[in-house]
Amino acid sequence: MKKIVIFMAFVCLCGCSNGVSKKEPVKAEISCFTEDSKFNLFLEDGQIVKYVDSIDGELGQETVDILNGEHLVGITDNDEALNIMDKALKDLDGHCEKVLVEE
């Protein structure tokens, strides 16, 4: 009987809910500028999910994967991703800044 009570207490402490709570991703948008180009990066939890160039439009997943693989491995924070991408563009006399989104 004691084992059943302990088991039931364990089950209740670990979660008795039917649904699994899913954390919504933290989203952000940053604009990046170089001498002759502008592009926007859309972030979720520190990773680029979309790349939109002012001339070529939306670039493919391959470009997104390359940028994430070269610059944002293990990054989960959008502000940290912004700082990393900003530093990466300094070599090209460019910079990145956060886009303010009106809600």
DSSP file (Angstrom, degrees, kcal/mol; ACC not computed):
  #  RESIDUE AA STRUCTURE BP1 BP2  ACC     N-H-->O    O-->H-N    N-H-->O    O-->H-N    TCO  KAPPA ALPHA  PHI   PSI    X-CA   Y-CA   Z-CA
    1    1 A M     >        0   0    0      0, 0.0     4,-2.0     0, 0.0     5,-0.2   0.000 360.0 360.0 360.0 -40.0    0.0    0.0    0.0
    2    2 A K  H  >  +     0   0    0      1,-0.2     4,-2.2     2,-0.2     5,-0.2   0.877 360.0  53.8 -62.0 -38.3    2.9    2.4    0.9
    3    3 A K  H  > S+     0   0    0      1,-0.2     4,-2.5     2,-0.2    -1,-0.2   0.870 107.1  51.5 -64.3 -37.3    4.4    1.8   -2.6
    4    4 A I  H  > S+     0   0    0      2,-0.2     4,-2.7     1,-0.2    -1,-0.2   0.912 109.8  48.6 -66.5 -42.6    1.1    2.8   -4.3
    5    5 A V  H  X S+     0   0    0     -4,-2.0     4,-2.2     2,-0.2    -2,-0.2   0.913 113.3  47.2 -63.9 -42.9    0.9    6.0   -2.3
    6    6 A I  H  X S+     0   0    0     -4,-2.2     4,-2.4     2,-0.2    -2,-0.2   0.917 112.6  50.0 -64.2 -43.9    4.5    6.9   -3.1
    7    7 A F  H  X S+     0   0    0     -4,-2.5     4,-2.5     2,-0.2    -2,-0.2   0.928 111.4  47.9 -60.7 -46.3    3.9    6.1   -6.8
    8    8 A M  H  X S+     0   0    0     -4,-2.7     4,-2.2     1,-0.2    -1,-0.2   0.889 111.6  50.3 -63.5 -39.6    0.7    8.2   -6.9
    9    9 A A  H  X S+     0   0    0     -4,-2.2     4,-2.2     2,-0.2    -1,-0.2   0.905 110.9  50.0 -64.1 -41.1    2.5   11.1   -5.2
   10   10 A F  H  X S+     0   0    0     -4,-2.4     4,-2.2     2,-0.2    -2,-0.2   0.920 109.9  49.9 -62.1 -45.9    5.3   10.8   -7.8
   11   11 A V  H  X S+     0   0    0     -4,-2.5     4,-1.0     1,-0.2    -2,-0.2   0.911 112.5  47.2 -61.2 -43.5    2.9   10.8  -10.7
   12   12 A C  H  < S+     0   0    0     -4,-2.2     4,-0.3     1,-0.2    -1,-0.2   0.878 112.6  48.8 -67.8 -37.7    1.2   13.9   -9.4
   13   13 A L  H  < S+     0   0    0     -4,-2.2    -1,-0.2     1,-0.2    -2,-0.2   0.855 111.1  50.2 -69.3 -34.5    4.4   15.8   -8.8
   14   14 A C  H  < S-     0   0    0     -4,-2.2    -1,-0.2     1,-0.2    -2,-0.2   0.643 130.8 -70.9 -81.0 -14.7    5.8   14.9  -12.2
   15   15 A G     <  -     0   0    0     -4,-1.0    -1,-0.2    -3,-0.2    -2,-0.2   0.115  34.7-163.2 126.7 121.6    2.7   16.1  -13.9
   16   16 A C        +     0   0    0     -4,-0.3     2,-0.1    -3,-0.1    -4,-0.1   0.245  52.9 124.7-108.9  10.0   -0.8   14.9  -14.3
   17   17 A S        -     0   0    0      1,-0.1     0, 0.0    -5,-0.1     0, 0.0  -0.400  54.8-147.3 -77.4 150.2   -1.8   17.1  -17.3
   18   18 A N  S    S+     0   0    0     -2,-0.1     2,-0.2     2,-0.0    -1,-0.1   0.828  81.1  61.2 -80.4 -34.6   -3.1   15.6  -20.5
   19   19 A G  S    S-     0   0    0      1,-0.0     2,-0.6     0, 0.0    -2,-0.1  -0.611  80.4-127.6 -95.8 154.6   -1.5   18.2  -22.7
   20   20 A V        -     0   0    0     -2,-0.2     2,-0.4     2,-0.0    -2,-0.0  -0.884  25.6-128.2 -99.3 124.2    2.2   18.9  -23.2
   21   21 A S        -     0   0    0     -2,-0.6     2,-0.5     1,-0.0     0, 0.0  -0.583  23.5-156.5 -75.3 129.1    3.0   22.6  -22.7
   22   22 A K        -     0   0    0     -2,-0.4     2,-0.4     0, 0.0    -1,-0.0  -0.919  12.9-129.0-111.3 126.4    5.0   23.8  -25.7
   23   23 A K        -     0   0    0     -2,-0.5     3,-0.0     1,-0.1    -2,-0.0  -0.574  22.6-128.6 -75.5 127.7    7.2   26.8  -25.3
   24   24 A E        -     0   0    0     -2,-0.4     2,-0.1     1,-0.1    -1,-0.1  -0.544  30.3-107.6 -73.5 140.0    6.6   29.4  -28.0
   25   25 A P        -     0   0    0      0, 0.0     2,-0.6     0, 0.0    -1,-0.1  -0.380  26.1-118.9 -68.6 147.3    9.8   30.6  -29.7
   26   26 A V        -     0   0    0     -2,-0.1    19,-2.8    -3,-0.0    20,-0.3  -0.790  37.3-158.7 -86.7 120.5   11.1   34.0  -29.0
   27   27 A K  E     +A   44   0A   0     -2,-0.6     2,-0.3    17,-0.2    17,-0.2  -0.721  19.2 162.3-106.1 150.8   11.0   35.9  -32.3
   28   28 A A  E     -A   43   0A   0     15,-1.9    15,-3.3    -2,-0.3     2,-0.4  -0.975  23.9-142.5-155.9 161.7   13.0   39.0  -33.4
   29   29 A E  E     -A   42   0A   0     70,-0.4    70,-2.9    -2,-0.3     2,-0.4  -0.998  15.5-171.6-129.9 136.3   13.9   40.8  -36.6
   30   30 A I  E     -AB  41  98A   0     11,-2.6    11,-2.9    -2,-0.4     2,-0.4  -0.969  13.7-144.4-126.5 145.8   17.3   42.5  -37.3
   31   31 A S  E     -AB  40  97A   0     66,-2.8    66,-2.6    -2,-0.4     2,-0.4  -0.908  16.1-163.6-106.4 134.9   18.3   44.7  -40.2
   32   32 A C  E     -AB  39  96A   0      7,-3.4     7,-2.4    -2,-0.4     2,-0.4  -0.945   3.6-166.6-122.4 142.2   21.9   44.5  -41.4
   33   33 A F  E     +AB  38  95A   0     62,-3.2    62,-2.0    -2,-0.4     2,-0.3  -0.974  10.9 173.3-130.7 137.9   23.7   47.0  -43.6
   34   34 A T  E >   -A   37   0A   0      3,-2.7     3,-0.6    -2,-0.4    60,-0.1  -0.733  56.2 -81.2-124.7-177.3   26.9   46.9  -45.6
   35   35 A E  T 3  S+     0   0    0     57,-0.7    58,-0.1    -2,-0.3     3,-0.0   0.868 126.1  15.2 -54.7 -40.1   28.2   49.6  -48.0
   36   36 A D  T 3  S+     0   0    0      1,-0.0     2,-0.3    -3,-0.0    -1,-0.2   0.202 121.3  51.2-125.6  17.8   26.0   48.4  -50.9
   37   37 A S  E <   -A   34   0A   0     -3,-0.6    -3,-2.7     2,-0.0     2,-0.3  -0.995  48.6-162.0-152.0 160.1   23.4   46.1  -49.4
   38   38 A K  E     +A   33   0A   0     -2,-0.3    16,-2.6    -5,-0.2     2,-0.3  -0.995  18.0 169.9-137.7 139.1   20.7   45.8  -46.8
   39   39 A F  E     -AC  32  53A   0     -7,-2.4    -7,-3.4    -2,-0.3     2,-0.4  -0.993  23.7-135.9-148.1 154.8   19.1   42.6  -45.5
   40   40 A N  E     -AC  31  52A   0     12,-3.0    12,-2.8    -2,-0.3     2,-0.5  -0.914  11.6-158.1-112.7 138.1   16.8   41.5  -42.8
   41   41 A L  E     -AC  30  51A   0    -11,-2.9   -11,-2.6    -2,-0.4     2,-0.6  -0.964   6.8-151.4-114.7 128.9   17.2   38.4  -40.6
   42   42 A F  E     -AC  29  50A   0      8,-2.7     7,-3.4    -2,-0.5     8,-1.2  -0.892  20.3-161.8-101.8 124.5   14.3   36.9  -38.8
   43   43 A L  E     -AC  28  48A   0    -15,-3.3   -15,-1.9    -2,-0.6     2,-0.4  -0.774  19.7-174.2-112.0 148.6   15.3   35.1  -35.6
   44   44 A E  E >  S-AC  27  47A   0      3,-2.4     3,-1.5    -2,-0.3   -17,-0.2  -0.941  81.1 -20.7-137.9 119.4   13.7   32.5  -33.4
   45   45 A D  T 3  S-     0   0    0    -19,-2.8    32,-0.2    -2,-0.4   -18,-0.1   0.879 129.1 -48.0  49.9  45.4   15.5   31.6  -30.2
   46   46 A G  T 3  S+     0   0    0    -20,-0.3     2,-0.4     1,-0.2    -1,-0.3   0.499 117.5 105.6  81.4   4.6   18.8   32.8  -31.5
   47   47 A Q  E <  S-C   44   0A   0     -3,-1.5    -3,-2.4    29,-0.2     2,-0.3  -0.931  73.2-116.2-119.6 142.7   18.7   31.1  -34.9
   48   48 A I  E     +C   43   0A   0     -2,-0.4    -5,-0.2    -5,-0.2     3,-0.1  -0.598  34.0 169.7 -74.0 130.7   18.0   32.6  -38.3
   49   49 A V  E     +     0   0A   0     -7,-3.4     2,-0.3     1,-0.4    -6,-0.2   0.525  67.2  22.0-115.2 -14.9   14.8   31.3  -39.8
   50   50 A K  E     -C   42   0A   0     -8,-1.2    -8,-2.7    14,-0.1     2,-0.4  -0.976  57.7-162.9-156.3 140.5   14.5   33.6  -42.7
   51   51 A Y  E     -CD  41  59A   0      8,-0.5     8,-2.9    -2,-0.3     2,-0.5  -0.987   9.6-174.6-128.2 118.5   16.8   35.9  -44.7
   52   52 A V  E     -CD  40  58A   0    -12,-2.8   -12,-3.0    -2,-0.4     2,-0.3  -0.959   8.1-158.8-121.3 116.6   15.4   38.7  -46.9
   53   53 A D  E  >  -CD  39  57A   0      4,-3.1     4,-1.6    -2,-0.5   -14,-0.2  -0.687  21.3-131.1 -91.8 143.2   17.7   40.7  -49.1
   54   54 A S  T  4 S+     0   0    0    -16,-2.6   -15,-0.1    -2,-0.3    -1,-0.1   0.741 106.5  29.1 -67.4 -21.9   16.7   44.1  -50.3
   55   55 A I  T  4 S+     0   0    0    -17,-0.3    -1,-0.2     2,-0.2   -16,-0.1   0.844 129.9  32.8-101.8 -49.8   17.6   43.2  -53.9
   56   56 A D  T  4 S-     0   0    0      1,-0.3    -2,-0.2     0, 0.0     2,-0.1   0.520  94.8-142.5 -91.1  -6.1   17.2   39.5  -54.2
   57   57 A G  E  <  +D   53   0A   0     -4,-1.6    -4,-3.1     2,-0.0     2,-0.3  -0.468  61.9   3.8  78.2-152.7   14.2   39.0  -51.9
   58   58 A E  E    S-D   52   0A   0     -6,-0.3    -6,-0.3    -2,-0.1     2,-0.2  -0.523  73.0-147.1 -73.4 126.4   14.0   36.0  -49.7
   59   59 A L  E     -D   51   0A   0     -8,-2.9    -8,-0.5    -2,-0.3     5,-0.0  -0.554  25.2 -94.3 -91.3 160.1   17.0   33.7  -49.9
   60   60 A G    >>  -     0   0    0     -2,-0.2     4,-1.5     1,-0.1     3,-0.6  -0.023  32.2 -99.7 -74.6 173.2   16.7   29.9  -49.5
   61   61 A Q  H 3> S+     0   0    0      1,-0.2     4,-3.0     2,-0.2     5,-0.2   0.795 116.8  66.2 -61.6 -31.2   17.2   27.6  -46.6
   62   62 A E  H 3> S+     0   0    0      1,-0.2     4,-2.2     2,-0.2    -1,-0.2   0.914 102.4  46.6 -59.7 -43.2   20.7   26.8  -47.7
   63   63 A T  H <> S+     0   0    0     -3,-0.6     4,-2.4     2,-0.2    -1,-0.2   0.915 112.6  50.2 -64.5 -42.9   21.9   30.3  -47.0
   64   64 A V  H  X S+     0   0    0     -4,-1.5     4,-2.6     1,-0.2     5,-0.2   0.923 110.9  49.4 -60.0 -45.7   20.1   30.4  -43.6
   65   65 A D  H  X S+     0   0    0     -4,-3.0     4,-2.5     1,-0.2    -1,-0.2   0.883 109.7  51.6 -62.8 -39.4   21.8   27.0  -42.7
   66   66 A I  H  X S+     0   0    0     -4,-2.2     4,-2.2    -5,-0.2     5,-0.2   0.942 111.5  46.4 -63.6 -47.4   25.2   28.3  -43.7
   67   67 A L  H  X>S+     0   0    0     -4,-2.4     4,-2.4     1,-0.2     5,-0.7   0.923 114.5  47.1 -62.5 -44.4   24.9   31.5  -41.6
   68   68 A N  H  X5S+     0   0    0     -4,-2.6     4,-1.3     1,-0.2    -1,-0.2   0.912 114.7  47.8 -62.3 -41.3   23.6   29.5  -38.6
   69   69 A G  H  <5S+     0   0    0     -4,-2.5    -2,-0.2    -5,-0.2    -1,-0.2   0.805 118.1  39.6 -71.0 -30.4   26.4   27.0  -39.0
   70   70 A E  H  <5S+     0   0    0     -4,-2.2    -2,-0.2    -5,-0.2    -1,-0.2   0.798 135.0  11.1 -87.5 -30.8   29.1   29.5  -39.3
   71   71 A H  H  <5S+     0   0    0     -4,-2.4    -3,-0.2    -5,-0.2    -2,-0.2   0.713 124.2  43.8-122.1 -27.9   28.0   32.1  -36.8
   72   72 A L    ><< +     0   0    0     -4,-1.3     3,-1.8    -5,-0.7     2,-0.3   0.037  61.3 150.0-121.3  28.0   25.2   30.9  -34.5
   73   73 A V  T 3  S+     0   0    0      1,-0.3     3,-0.1    -4,-0.2    -4,-0.1  -0.446  82.5   0.7 -63.6 124.5   26.0   27.4  -33.4
   74   74 A G  T 3  S+     0   0    0      1,-0.3     2,-0.4    -2,-0.3    -1,-0.3   0.453  95.7 138.4  78.6   0.6   24.6   26.8  -29.9
   75   75 A I    <   +     0   0    0     -3,-1.8    -1,-0.3   -29,-0.2    -3,-0.1  -0.646  19.0 165.1 -82.5 132.7   23.1   30.3  -29.7
   76   76 A T        +     0   0    0     -2,-0.4     2,-0.5    -3,-0.1   -30,-0.2   0.335  51.9  82.5-125.6   2.5   19.6   30.4  -28.2
   77   77 A D     >  -     0   0    0    -31,-0.2     4,-2.2   -32,-0.2     5,-0.2  -0.944  64.0-149.0-116.7 128.0   19.2   34.1  -27.4
   78   78 A N  H  > S+     0   0    0     -2,-0.5     4,-2.5     1,-0.2     5,-0.1   0.868  99.0  53.1 -63.5 -38.1   18.2   36.7  -30.1
   79   79 A D  H  > S+     0   0    0      2,-0.2     4,-2.2     1,-0.2    -1,-0.2   0.893 109.7  48.7 -65.4 -38.2   20.2   39.5  -28.5
   80   80 A E  H  > S+     0   0    0      2,-0.2     4,-2.3     1,-0.2    -2,-0.2   0.904 110.4  51.4 -66.2 -40.5   23.3   37.4  -28.5
   81   81 A A  H  X S+     0   0    0     -4,-2.2     4,-2.6     2,-0.2     5,-0.2   0.913 108.9  51.7 -61.5 -42.6   22.7   36.4  -32.2
   82   82 A L  H  X S+     0   0    0     -4,-2.5     4,-2.5     1,-0.2    -2,-0.2   0.935 110.2  48.3 -58.5 -47.7   22.3   40.1  -33.0
   83   83 A N  H  X S+     0   0    0     -4,-2.2     4,-2.3     1,-0.2    -2,-0.2   0.896 112.3  48.9 -61.5 -40.8   25.7   40.9  -31.4
   84   84 A I  H  X S+     0   0    0     -4,-2.3     4,-2.2     2,-0.2    -1,-0.2   0.933 113.4  45.4 -65.8 -46.1   27.4   38.1  -33.2
   85   85 A M  H  X S+     0   0    0     -4,-2.6     4,-1.7     2,-0.2    -2,-0.2   0.871 111.5  53.6 -67.1 -35.8   26.0   39.1  -36.6
   86   86 A D  H  X S+     0   0    0     -4,-2.5     4,-0.9    -5,-0.2    -1,-0.2   0.930 110.5  46.5 -62.1 -45.8   26.9   42.7  -35.9
   87   87 A K  H >X S+     0   0    0     -4,-2.3     4,-0.6     1,-0.2     3,-0.5   0.882 109.1  55.5 -63.9 -38.1   30.5   41.8  -35.1
   88   88 A A  H >< S+     0   0    0     -4,-2.2     3,-0.5     1,-0.2    -1,-0.2   0.857 108.2  48.1 -63.8 -34.7   30.7   39.6  -38.2
   89   89 A L  H ><>S+     0   0    0     -4,-1.7     5,-2.6     1,-0.2     3,-1.4   0.643  89.7  81.5 -82.6 -13.7   29.7   42.5  -40.4
   90   90 A K  H X<5S+     0   0    0     -4,-0.9     3,-1.8    -3,-0.5    -1,-0.2   0.865  86.0  60.3 -57.2 -35.3   32.2   44.9  -38.9
   91   91 A D  T <<5S+     0   0    0     -4,-0.6    -1,-0.3    -3,-0.5    -2,-0.2   0.746 106.9  46.0 -64.1 -22.7   34.8   43.4  -41.2
   92   92 A L  T < 5S-     0   0    0     -3,-1.4   -57,-0.7    -4,-0.2    -1,-0.3   0.105 122.5-106.6-104.0  19.9   32.7   44.5  -44.1
   93   93 A D  T < 5S+     0   0    0     -3,-1.8    -3,-0.2     1,-0.2     2,-0.2   0.863  85.4 117.6  54.6  39.2   32.2   48.0  -42.7
   94   94 A G      < -     0   0    0     -5,-2.6     2,-0.3    -8,-0.1   -60,-0.2  -0.611  44.9-162.6-122.1-176.6   28.6   47.0  -41.9
   95   95 A H  E     -B   33   0A   0    -62,-2.0   -62,-3.2    -2,-0.2     2,-0.3  -0.979  11.5-135.0-160.3 166.5   26.4   46.6  -38.9
   96   96 A C  E     -B   32   0A   0     -2,-0.3     2,-0.3   -64,-0.3   -64,-0.2  -0.949  18.8-175.6-127.0 149.7   23.2   45.1  -37.7
   97   97 A E  E     -B   31   0A   0    -66,-2.6   -66,-2.8    -2,-0.3     2,-0.2  -0.986  32.0 -99.2-144.2 154.2   20.4   46.6  -35.5
   98   98 A K  E     -B   30   0A   0     -2,-0.3     2,-0.5   -68,-0.2   -68,-0.3  -0.500  33.3-130.7 -73.4 137.0   17.2   45.3  -33.9
   99   99 A V        -     0   0    0    -70,-2.9     2,-0.6    -2,-0.2   -70,-0.4  -0.784  18.7-133.1 -87.3 127.0   14.0   46.2  -35.8
  100  100 A L        -     0   0    0     -2,-0.5     2,-0.5   -72,-0.1   -72,-0.0  -0.717  20.3-156.5 -83.2 123.3   11.4   47.7  -33.5
  101  101 A V        -     0   0    0     -2,-0.6     2,-0.3   -72,-0.0    -2,-0.0  -0.883   9.4-136.4-105.2 125.8    8.1   46.0  -34.0
  102  102 A E              0   0    0     -2,-0.5    -2,-0.0     1,-0.1     0, 0.0  -0.635 360.0 360.0 -80.0 135.4    5.0   47.9  -33.1
  103  103 A E              0   0    0     -2,-0.3    -1,-0.1     0, 0.0    -2,-0.0   0.398 360.0 360.0-109.9 360.0    2.4   45.8  -31.3
